[in-house]
């Protein structure tokens, strides 16, 4: 599902639509299918509260017409950074369009290695990112990744820098190091903090063997990218992504600029990432009626138009800057987003251990 009109027609069907969205329509007091037909009208639906994704039954967000197809659906949970996890489902083709297909296009644009051995260091279980890592590796003609599992929800309960925190970090990095020394690993996929911890314990030869790095889960700023691309992994294509279990991933599809700050582009017709003005003193005050200009900072607002699940005016905790518009190439005329995360989040990314 890639069009706004089709998604609204499905989710707001009076008989077979999604229970949540039909309740929302009743509260709004107008027929969404006739009065909301373009993206500029979506603000009329109001902000989608993450609390409902944490507390309501999952199938309330899926059109009743699709409930018979639930055996095909992929269940995904967020990491629960700001509270209880949010949940959604994906049909396999939607999952591919949100994670694997844009990854392959970005990887080819950036010259990411194909047919290489991957190591995935991160969460599995309900965290859909492990499933994405497997799909992404196979998209590039690789064996699915060698994997080391993390439990981010347990790790977050530990005080940063505490003995328990350090022991857990050592536990997962030691497992990863054992894989690196048993297999000819050429691609690493993990979080920025875990990448740094692993690099500290890899030999120069092991780091030089790495030809590709994908990082996600936490912000990766320019200085960190520059260090990874130069000092730590001199032969690697470092390709960051920005995303989550709810909306998929936007990748740094174009080569980095002089400051190495990643710029992320949507490459999925069902996804819209918007930057809205907000009040830093009152995070709940987000202006959904307009977008910030190039060079301005705004709150990330997500729309995603899938058959299985509809996200409209979903406000992320992240802020970002609207990048300068690209003049040529595959993203000509588009601006992308950069500088993702608040100053506090970006500092924390250098100290955190897992997602």
N, C-alpha and C positions, 0 to 999 in steps of 0.2 A: 504494500500500500504506500503510494508515494504522493498522493494528492490530498490537499486539505478537504476539498469538497467530498470526495469519496469516503474519507475517514469520518467526517461529520455525519454524512448520511447513514453510515453503518452504526456508529456508536449512539446516535440520537434517534434511531428508528423507534417509533412509539411502542411496538410490540416486541421487537427482537434486539433492541439496543442494550447498552451497558447499564446495569442498575445504578451505578454511581452517577453517570452522566445524565441519566434521565431524572434522577432526584435533583441534581444540580439545575437542570433546565426548569423544573417545577418551581424551584426557589427563585430563579431569575425572573420568571414570569413572561418569557417570550420563546418563540419557536426558533431554536438555534439553526435548524436546517434552512430556514427561509431568510433569517436576518444576519447570519454570519457566513459569508461566502468567500471572503478574502482575508489574508493574514492581518491586514490593518484593523480588522474588526475583532480579532481574537481577545483583545483587552476586555471586551464586554463580558467574557466568561469569568473574569476575575482570577485571582491567584489560586493556583492548585496547591493546597496545603499538603506538605510531606506527611503530616500526621495521619491523613486518611490512608496513605499507602502503608503505614505501620500498623494500623489498628483495624482496618476493614478487611473482610474476607477477600482473598485475591480475585475470585471470579466475579466480584462486583464490578470490576474494571474491564471485563471481557464481554463483548456482545453475546447475548444469549444465543444468537444464530450460530455461534462458533463453539458452543460448549461441547457439542458432540466430537469435536476435533481435539479435545484436551489431551489425548494420548500422544499427539504429535508435538505438543508444546514443550518448550525449554523453560524451566523455572530459574529465575535469577534473583539474587539478593544483593543489596548494597552492603558495604562493610560495616555500617552502623557507627560511623565516626561521630555523628552528632546525636546519637540516640539509638533506639531500636531500629533494626534494618528495615528498609523499604523493599517491597517485592513487586515483580512483574513477570509476565510470560512473554516468550517470543515464539513465533513460528520459525522453522528452520531457515526459510528463505529470508525472513526479516533479520534473523541473527546474522546470516551471511552478509547481508547488505549493510548492517550496522558495524560489523567488526572485521570480517575477513576480506571482503571485496575492496573496501577503501584502503585497507592495509596493503594489499597486493599492488594496487595502483601507486600508493606512496612509495613502497619499497622499490618498485621499478623506476620511478622518477628519481629516486635518490641513489640508485645503484647498490641496494642492499643485497647481500650474498644469497644466492639460491643453492639448494642442495646441501646446506651445511648442517652440522650437528648443533642442536639448540640445548641450552639449559634454562629451565624455568624455575625461578626462585620466588615463591609467593604462595598465596592461599589457594586452596582447592575447595572441596566441599560445596557449600551453597554459593560461593563466590564465582560468578560466571567467567571471570577473567582467566581461570585455568582452562576452561573449555575454549575460550577465544585463543589462548596461546597455542593450543593444539591445532586449531583450525588455521591459524596464521602460519604456523610452520609448514603444514601440509600444502598450503597455497603456494609456497615457494619451493615445492618439490623436496621437502625435508621429511625425515622421520619425525614423528611427534616428539616433543621435547623430553629430555631427561628432566625429572622434576624433583624438587625439594619443597615439601609442604610447610606452610606457616599458619599459625592460628592468630590472626591479628586481634581478635576480640579478647583473647587471653592476654596478649602482649600489652594492650592498652590499659589493662588493669594494673600493670606494674608502674611504679614511679620511674620516670625517665632518669637514667643514670644509676638506678638502684642495682643491687646485686642480682636480683631476679631478672631485671631487664637485660643486664650484661650477659648473664648466663644463657638466656634464651637466644640472644643475638649470636653468641658463640656456637650454640647448638645448631642453628640453621646454617650459619656460614660454614661450619666444619663439614656438614653434610654436602654442601655445594662444592667445597674444595675437594672433597673425596671424588666427586663426579668429574671435576675438571682434571684431576690427576689420573683418572681411569679411562677417560674418553677424550677424543680430540675435539673438544668443544670450541666452536667458532662463533656462536651467537649466544648472547646473554639477554634474558628478558627478566627484569626485576624492578624494584623501586630504586630511586636515586640513593637513599641511605644504604640499602643493602648492596648496591653496586659498589659504593665506596668501601664498605667493610670488606667485601670480597676482594676488591682490588688490592687492599692493603696486605692481604695474605697470599696473593698469587705471585708467582715469580715473574721476572721480566719476560721470559720466554713464553709463559702461559698467557700473559697479557698481550704480547705481540701476535699471538696466534688468533686472537679474537678479531673477526672481520665485520661483525655487526652487533649493535646493541639497541634494544628497544626498552624504554623505561616508561613507567606510568604509575598511577596510584597517588603520587605526591608531586608537587610542582618541581620542575627542573629549570633553574634560571640560567642566564647566560654564563656566569662564572663557572658553574658546575658543568655545563655543556662543554665549555672551553677546556676545562681540566680533563674531562673524560676523553675528548677528541684528541687532545695533544699529549699531555703528560702520561696519562694512565693507559690509554688504548690507542696508540698512534696509527694503527692500521684499520681501525674500525669506523664504519658508518654509524653514527649515533642518531637514532630516529625516535624522538619522543612522541608521546601521544597525550591527548587530554580527553578523558571520558569517564564513564562509569557504567554500572550494570543497567541503568535505566534508559540511557539514550545512545549507547554505543561509544565510538571514538572518533575524534578529529585528529589528524596527524600533521606533523611538520613535513608536509609534502614537498616543499621547495627547499633548496640549500639555505643554510642559515646566513643571516646578514653579518655585518662586521662586529656587532656586539654579541653574537651567538645566542641572542634571546629567541627561543622558539616561537614561531608563528603558526597557529593551527587553523586549518581550513576544513569546513564541512565538505565531505565528498560523498554525500548520500542524499538522494532526493527527498527522503522522508524526514530529514533532520533540519532544524533551524536553531542556530545559536545566536541569541540576540543579547546586546549589552544595554541595559536600561539604567537611567539615572536613579540614584538612591541616596538616602540620607545616612551618612556614616554614623551619626549619633543615634539613629533609630533604624536598625537594619530591616524592620518590617515595612518601612516606607519606601516602596519601589514603584516608580512611575512606569506602568506597563503601556502607556499610550505613545511613547516615543523611544528612539534609540540615541545613544551618544554619537558624537561626531568622531572622525578620525583623530587619534591622539588623545581622546578623552577616556576616562576610566568609568566603567559601569558594572552593574551586577549581572552575572550570567543568568539569562532566562532561556529556558529550553522549550521548544515545541517539537513533538515527534508524532508523525501521522502513520500509525500502523493499524492493520486490521485487528491484531490481537490486543492492542493497548494504545490508548490515546493520552499523550502528555500535552497539556496546553498551559502556558504561563507557569511552568514549574521553575521556581526561583532557586538556583543553586546558592550555596554559601560563598562560592568563589566570586571574586571580582577579576576584571581583566581590562586591557586597553584595546581599543579599536585600532588595528594596525593601518599603516598607509596602504592605499589601494595599489594592487599589482598592475603593472602596465602591459605585460605581455606574458605569453606562455599559457599553460592549461588553466590557470586561475586568473587570467586577465580580467580586470574590472572588479575584482573582489578584494576585500581588505583583510579578512581573517582576524583572529584575536591573539593577543600576546600578553606577557606579564601576568599570567594566570595566578590567582591566589593573593591574599592579603600579605602585607609585610610580615605579619606574625606567622602565617601559614608557611611562607617561603623560608623563614628562619627555622621553623620547626622541621621542615623537610631535611635539613642538614643534620638534625639530631634524632629524628624518629628512626625506628628500626623496621617496621613493617606497615602494610596498608592500614 
